């Protein structure tokens, strides 16, 4: 998250995406609207250079493996 300069809220959204949550579930967990979740995801995708959740998960898992 730090490497890609994600905000605290974007990091919260990313963490929930990694847990397999969908947009409505993320919105409910963070007490924000689904549209706000979509905006955060758009920003995350842009900052991390991906266009899908699958690509996002690949990058997150690859980075996690590098840390171990």
Secondary structure per residue as TSV (DSSP state, phi and psi in degrees):
chain	resnum	aa	ss	phi	psi
A	1	X	-	360.0	-44.2
A	2	X	T	-65.0	-41.6
A	3	X	T	-57.9	-35.6
A	4	X	T	-97.9	6.1
A	5	X	T	58.5	43.4
A	6	X	-	-76.6	144.3
A	7	X	-	-72.1	169.5
A	8	X	H	-59.0	-44.0
A	9	X	H	-68.0	-39.8
A	10	X	H	-62.5	-37.5
A	11	X	H	-64.7	-39.7
A	12	X	H	-60.4	-45.7
A	13	X	H	-63.0	-45.8
A	14	X	H	-58.9	-43.3
A	15	X	H	-59.5	-42.4
A	16	X	H	-71.3	-35.7
A	17	X	H	-60.2	-42.8
A	18	X	H	-65.1	-22.6
A	19	X	T	-85.1	0.1
A	20	X	T	87.4	13.3
A	21	X	-	-75.8	146.6
A	22	X	-	-92.6	175.0
A	23	X	H	-57.4	-46.9
A	24	X	H	-61.8	-37.2
A	25	X	H	-66.8	-39.4
A	26	X	H	-64.6	-44.8
A	27	X	H	-58.0	-44.9
A	28	X	H	-65.4	-43.0
A	29	X	H	-65.0	-34.4
A	30	X	H	-101.1	2.0
A	31	X	T	57.1	45.8
A	32	X	-	-131.8	169.1
A	33	X	-	-80.1	160.7
A	34	X	H	-61.9	-37.0
A	35	X	H	-63.0	-35.4
A	36	X	H	-68.7	-38.6
A	37	X	H	-59.3	-46.1
A	38	X	H	-60.1	-40.7
A	39	X	H	-64.3	-44.3
A	40	X	H	-62.2	-42.6
A	41	X	H	-63.4	-40.1
A	42	X	H	-58.9	-45.2
A	43	X	H	-65.2	-41.5
A	44	X	H	-61.8	-48.3
A	45	X	H	-58.2	-44.5
A	46	X	H	-63.2	-47.9
A	47	X	H	-65.8	-32.5
A	48	X	H	-96.9	-2.2
A	49	X	T	69.8	37.0
A	50	X	-	-125.2	168.0
A	51	X	S	-128.0	-2.9
A	52	X	S	-139.5	161.9
A	53	X	H	-63.5	-34.3
A	54	X	H	-62.0	-45.7
A	55	X	H	-63.7	-40.5
A	56	X	H	-60.0	-47.1
A	57	X	H	-63.7	-36.8
A	58	X	H	-61.1	-47.2
A	59	X	H	-63.8	-45.6
A	60	X	H	-62.0	-45.2
A	61	X	H	-67.5	-36.5
A	62	X	H	-65.5	-43.7
A	63	X	H	-64.7	-39.3
A	64	X	H	-63.7	-40.3
A	65	X	H	-65.3	-36.6
A	66	X	H	-65.4	-32.8
A	67	X	H	-71.6	-35.7
A	68	X	-	-73.1	360.0
